[in-house]
Every structure is written in structure tokens, then in C-alpha cells.
Amino acid sequence: MNFVLLEAPAAGGPPGWTQFVFIGGMALMFYFLLIRPQSKARKETEARLAKLKAGDEVVLTSGLYATIDRVEDKHIWLKLGGSVVKARRAAVASLATEPETKQN
């Protein structure tokens, strides 16, 4: 009869706002561990490609060494051996005089 008053209240889960804190923390981790480093690397690559000029010796993504003959907006003309070839700027991996970057 009066047993209902003596029962312990039902155990509830954690408050609803804790789920939002968890999701927000995961979003911050995702940003700082993935998005931000990729954005920084992309900006460094774009800056490096923007500084290319005629006479620079470069290493292409294929591993070939070449010398830049002339530079256009999206393309560069490269001296490979005795011939001159056209390539995209994005094909340049690095300057030949730059030290190699560490890869994780």
C-alpha cells in the first residue's frame, strides 16, 4: 500500500548535455589532428610552387631531376636531357637543393 513511497527512484543516465560535450570534443580532435595539418601542408606546397622560376633544378613526383626552362600559370617547361617538355606545376615534388623532409 505505502510501498511505493519507500522505493528508490529509478536510476537515470547521464544528463543529455554530456553527449554534446563528447561530440564537440571529438570534433575538436578531428580538426586539430586531421584538418589543420593537411591545410598547413597544402599552403606550404602552394607557396613552394608559386616561387618556382626559370633555372631552378627540381625533382618531379616521378623521381626525375629536371631544370625549369620557363614558367607559365599552370604549366612549366622542363629541360630533361636534350629535350624540353611541358608539365603541370603540381608535378614538382621539391627543389633539388632542398633537404628531404622526414616522413612519419
Phi, psi and omega in degrees: 000299177262016182291335181298324181288336183270349180290147176286147178296151180295136180286125178261164178282185178293160180300155183296331183290339180293330177294321179292324177296317179298313180295320177297319177296320177295321178295319178296317178298317178301317180296309186286335181265337184239304189290311184297314178297322178294320179296318179296316179295321179296318179295321178295320179294316178297321179294320180295318180290331179289336183271002181294141179217165180299139179097346178289139173266127185234160172251127180275165179297339177279350180099357179281145173264137181213164176246135181285127178271310175207161186238133174241186183302298184254349185236159173228152176255126186244142172268114176241107183066238181259003183242163178246128182237156179260136179216162175281152177300326183294346179285349180277120179276316180192169171286147182291337182272349179286144173290149181292142179276149178285136175251136181282000000 
